[in-house]
Amino acid sequence: MNTGQSARLWLQEEYDARRKRNPSFSLRAFAQVLQIPPGRLSEILNQKRPITHKMARHLADRLELDPQAKQALLNRIQQSGKGMAAPQGKMENSIESSGDYIQLSLDHFHALADWYHFAILSLTEVRGFKSDAKWIAQRLGISVTQVKSAIERLTRLDLLVEKDGAWVATNKSLTTPTDIASPALRSSHRQSLRQAIDCLETVELADRDITSITMAIDRSKIEPAKKMIRTFRRQLCAFLEEGEKTEVYNLNVQLVPVSQIDRNKRSSQ
């Protein structure tokens, strides 16, 4: 992954997210939040000025990133030696392999944040799939225009190819970055959660499972718990994908605090 490009994209996503919440939010206003000249911000977003380690630290502080997300961003900048402008290499160079899964870079995921991109990739594997935009739109409950735009993006990113007149996914298992707070990732999670909420009213109980449990925990076990959840997700995915595939499902797992976290208190006390 190109670290300079990822940092720039992260900043662009933050600006886009704020404009979505407030359409009148301008680049000048964003520059004021970041406490940098508007011209410099424009140069960064237009890939005319690199994001240095010092600048990344300043931006992370101004946007109040949590310590883990801030350090992850700084680490990626540090790996490049210095801030860098936009890459000239091929796009596939920013996809990294992780075991049996292919990790999408933030550059890729920014273009694919809407849920139906991954749903289309999965839909290509179901029985009776048709390489027809209208058929896909009906199966996923979206517009034909959305399908055509998604197909174009997936094809451009080499995640979907046409073979003998049929659309075929090039990678069966994809994963996304988890170490940087990204507006695109947050938007994707919100969409998944809304779908689950909608299913409470529209999908029969026999075709869904939505459960929860509330517990008092040792907060020092959060990181190993995340690894256990990741393993469970992949094991369940492998189990459900065996046999004849007829539908596309989404699995959401949330582990969130309901008490106000006291970060000044050591978890071991």
C-alpha positions as CSV (number, residue, x, y, z in Angstrom):
1,M,0.0,0.0,0.0
2,N,1.3,3.5,-0.8
3,T,1.4,5.3,2.5
4,G,1.3,8.8,1.2
5,Q,-1.7,8.0,-1.0
6,S,-3.5,6.3,2.0
7,A,-2.9,9.3,4.2
8,R,-4.2,11.7,1.6
9,L,-7.3,9.5,1.0
10,W,-7.9,9.3,4.7
11,L,-7.9,13.1,4.8
12,Q,-10.2,13.4,1.7
13,E,-12.6,10.9,3.3
14,E,-12.8,13.0,6.5
15,Y,-13.6,16.1,4.4
16,D,-16.2,14.3,2.4
17,A,-17.8,12.9,5.5
18,R,-18.1,16.4,7.0
19,R,-19.6,17.8,3.8
20,K,-22.1,15.0,3.8
21,R,-23.3,16.0,7.3
22,N,-23.2,19.7,6.4
23,P,-23.3,20.5,2.6
24,S,-22.2,24.1,3.3
25,F,-19.0,22.9,5.0
26,S,-16.2,24.3,2.8
27,L,-12.6,23.5,2.2
28,R,-11.7,26.7,3.9
29,A,-13.7,25.7,7.0
30,F,-11.9,22.3,7.0
31,A,-8.6,24.1,6.8
32,Q,-9.6,26.1,9.8
33,V,-10.4,22.9,11.7
34,L,-6.9,21.6,10.7
35,Q,-5.2,24.9,11.4
36,I,-3.4,24.9,8.1
37,P,-3.6,27.4,5.2
38,P,-6.5,26.6,2.7
39,G,-4.0,26.6,-0.2
40,R,-1.8,24.0,1.5
41,L,-4.8,21.8,2.2
42,S,-5.9,22.1,-1.4
43,E,-2.4,21.1,-2.6
44,I,-2.5,18.0,-0.3
45,L,-5.9,16.9,-1.5
46,N,-4.9,17.5,-5.2
47,Q,-1.7,15.4,-4.7
48,K,0.6,18.3,-5.3
49,R,2.1,18.3,-1.8
50,P,3.2,15.3,0.2
51,I,2.0,14.5,3.8
52,T,5.1,14.4,5.9
53,H,5.3,12.6,9.3
54,K,5.1,15.9,11.1
55,M,2.1,17.0,9.1
56,A,0.3,13.7,9.7
57,R,0.9,14.1,13.4
58,H,-0.6,17.6,13.3
59,L,-3.6,16.4,11.3
60,A,-4.2,13.5,13.6
61,D,-4.1,15.8,16.6
62,R,-6.5,18.3,15.1
63,L,-9.0,15.5,14.1
64,E,-8.7,14.0,17.6
65,L,-7.9,10.5,16.4
66,D,-7.7,7.9,19.2
67,P,-4.1,6.9,20.1
68,Q,-4.3,3.5,18.2
69,A,-5.6,5.0,15.0
70,K,-3.1,7.9,15.3
71,Q,-0.1,5.6,15.7
72,A,-1.2,3.4,12.8
73,L,-1.3,6.4,10.5
74,L,2.1,7.6,11.7
75,N,3.5,4.1,11.2
76,R,2.4,4.0,7.6
77,I,3.9,7.4,6.9
78,Q,7.1,6.4,8.7
79,Q,7.4,3.2,6.5
80,S,7.7,5.4,3.4
81,G,10.6,7.3,4.9
82,K,8.8,10.6,4.2
83,G,5.5,11.8,2.8
84,M,5.1,11.1,-0.8
85,A,3.0,12.2,-3.8
86,A,0.5,10.0,-5.7
87,P,1.9,6.7,-7.0
88,Q,2.4,6.0,-10.7
89,G,2.4,2.2,-10.4
90,K,-0.4,-0.2,-11.1
91,M,-3.4,-0.2,-8.7
92,E,-3.0,-3.9,-7.9
93,N,0.2,-3.1,-6.0
94,S,-1.9,-1.7,-3.2
95,I,-3.6,-5.0,-2.5
96,E,-1.9,-7.1,0.1
97,S,-2.3,-10.8,0.7
98,S,-3.3,-11.9,4.3
99,G,-3.4,-15.7,4.5
100,D,-6.3,-17.0,2.4
101,Y,-7.8,-13.5,2.3
102,I,-6.8,-10.5,0.1
103,Q,-6.7,-7.2,1.9
104,L,-8.1,-4.2,0.1
105,S,-6.2,-0.9,0.6
106,L,-8.1,2.1,1.7
107,D,-7.6,3.4,-1.8
108,H,-9.7,0.5,-3.2
109,F,-12.2,0.4,-0.4
110,H,-13.1,4.1,-0.7
111,A,-14.5,3.3,-4.2
112,L,-16.3,0.2,-2.9
113,A,-17.8,1.4,0.5
114,D,-21.4,0.9,-0.6
115,W,-22.6,-2.6,0.5
116,Y,-23.8,-3.8,-2.9
117,H,-20.3,-3.9,-4.4
118,F,-19.3,-6.9,-2.2
119,A,-22.9,-8.3,-2.6
120,I,-22.5,-8.4,-6.4
121,L,-19.2,-10.2,-6.0
122,S,-20.8,-12.9,-3.8
123,L,-23.9,-13.0,-6.0
124,T,-21.7,-14.2,-8.9
125,E,-21.3,-17.5,-7.0
126,V,-25.0,-18.3,-6.4
127,R,-27.0,-20.8,-8.4
128,G,-28.7,-19.3,-11.5
129,F,-26.6,-16.1,-11.5
130,K,-27.2,-14.0,-14.6
131,S,-24.7,-11.4,-15.9
132,D,-27.5,-8.9,-16.4
133,A,-27.8,-5.6,-14.6
134,K,-31.6,-5.8,-14.3
135,W,-31.5,-9.3,-12.8
136,I,-28.8,-8.2,-10.3
137,A,-30.8,-5.1,-9.4
138,Q,-33.9,-7.2,-8.7
139,R,-32.0,-9.7,-6.6
140,L,-30.3,-7.0,-4.4
141,G,-33.1,-4.4,-4.4
142,I,-31.1,-1.6,-5.9
143,S,-31.3,0.4,-9.1
144,V,-29.9,-0.7,-12.5
145,T,-27.9,2.4,-12.5
146,Q,-26.2,1.4,-9.2
147,V,-25.5,-2.0,-10.6
148,K,-23.9,-0.7,-13.8
149,S,-21.7,1.8,-11.8
150,A,-20.7,-0.9,-9.4
151,I,-19.8,-3.3,-12.2
152,E,-17.6,-0.6,-13.8
153,R,-15.8,0.0,-10.5
154,L,-15.3,-3.7,-9.7
155,T,-14.0,-4.3,-13.3
156,R,-11.7,-1.3,-13.1
157,L,-10.2,-2.6,-9.8
158,D,-9.7,-6.1,-11.3
159,L,-12.1,-7.6,-8.8
160,L,-14.6,-8.7,-11.5
161,V,-13.8,-10.0,-15.0
162,E,-15.9,-11.1,-17.9
163,K,-15.2,-14.7,-19.1
164,D,-17.2,-16.2,-21.9
165,G,-19.9,-13.5,-21.6
166,A,-20.3,-14.0,-17.8
167,W,-19.1,-11.9,-14.9
168,V,-16.8,-13.7,-12.5
169,A,-15.2,-12.5,-9.3
170,T,-11.4,-12.7,-9.3
171,N,-11.0,-13.1,-5.5
172,K,-13.4,-15.1,-3.4
173,S,-12.2,-13.8,0.0
174,L,-11.5,-10.1,0.7
175,T,-10.8,-8.2,3.9
176,T,-10.5,-4.5,4.7
177,P,-7.9,-2.6,6.8
178,T,-8.7,-2.4,10.5
179,D,-5.9,-0.3,11.9
180,I,-7.0,3.2,10.6
181,A,-10.2,5.0,11.4
182,S,-11.7,5.7,8.0
183,P,-15.0,7.4,7.1
184,A,-15.5,5.0,4.3
185,L,-15.2,2.0,6.7
186,R,-17.5,3.7,9.2
187,S,-20.1,4.3,6.4
188,S,-19.9,0.7,5.4
189,H,-20.5,-0.5,8.9
190,R,-23.5,1.8,9.3
191,Q,-25.0,0.3,6.1
192,S,-24.5,-3.2,7.4
193,L,-26.1,-2.3,10.7
194,R,-29.1,-0.6,9.0
195,Q,-29.6,-3.8,6.9
196,A,-29.8,-5.9,10.1
197,I,-32.3,-3.5,11.6
198,D,-34.5,-3.6,8.5
199,C,-34.4,-7.4,8.5
200,L,-36.1,-7.4,12.0
201,E,-39.3,-6.3,10.2
202,T,-38.9,-7.7,6.7
203,V,-37.2,-11.1,7.0
204,E,-38.9,-14.2,8.6
205,L,-37.3,-15.5,11.8
206,A,-36.4,-18.8,10.1
207,D,-34.2,-16.9,7.6
208,R,-32.2,-14.8,10.1
209,D,-30.5,-14.8,13.5
210,I,-30.1,-11.7,15.6
211,T,-29.0,-12.1,19.2
212,S,-27.0,-10.2,21.8
213,I,-25.5,-10.7,25.2
214,T,-24.5,-8.1,27.9
215,M,-21.6,-8.9,30.2
216,A,-19.1,-7.4,32.6
217,I,-15.6,-7.8,31.1
218,D,-11.9,-7.5,31.6
219,R,-11.0,-4.7,29.1
220,S,-7.4,-6.0,28.8
221,K,-8.9,-9.0,26.8
222,I,-10.3,-6.8,24.0
223,E,-7.5,-7.5,21.5
224,P,-7.5,-11.3,21.9
225,A,-11.3,-11.1,21.7
226,K,-11.1,-9.3,18.4
227,K,-8.9,-12.1,17.1
228,M,-11.3,-14.7,18.3
229,I,-14.2,-12.9,16.5
230,R,-12.2,-12.7,13.3
231,T,-11.4,-16.4,13.4
232,F,-15.1,-17.2,14.1
233,R,-16.3,-15.1,11.2
234,R,-14.0,-16.9,8.8
235,Q,-14.8,-20.3,10.1
236,L,-18.5,-19.7,9.8
237,C,-18.0,-18.2,6.3
238,A,-16.2,-21.4,5.2
239,F,-19.0,-23.6,6.7
240,L,-21.8,-21.7,5.0
241,E,-20.1,-21.5,1.7
242,E,-20.0,-25.3,1.4
243,G,-22.7,-26.9,-0.8
244,E,-25.0,-25.2,-3.3
245,K,-25.1,-21.4,-2.9
246,T,-28.5,-19.8,-3.4
247,E,-28.5,-16.6,-1.4
248,V,-26.2,-13.8,-0.3
249,Y,-26.0,-13.1,3.4
250,N,-24.2,-10.6,5.6
251,L,-22.7,-11.5,9.0
252,N,-22.3,-8.6,11.5
253,V,-20.5,-9.0,14.9
254,Q,-20.3,-6.1,17.3
255,L,-18.5,-5.9,20.6
256,V,-19.1,-2.5,22.0
257,P,-19.2,-0.9,25.5
258,V,-22.5,0.2,27.1
259,S,-20.7,1.7,30.1
260,Q,-18.7,4.9,29.8
261,I,-15.0,3.7,29.6
262,D,-12.7,5.2,32.2
263,R,-9.4,5.5,30.4
264,N,-7.7,6.9,33.4
265,K,-8.2,3.7,35.3
266,R,-5.8,0.8,34.7
267,S,-7.7,-2.3,33.5
268,S,-5.7,-4.4,35.9
269,Q,-6.9,-2.6,39.0
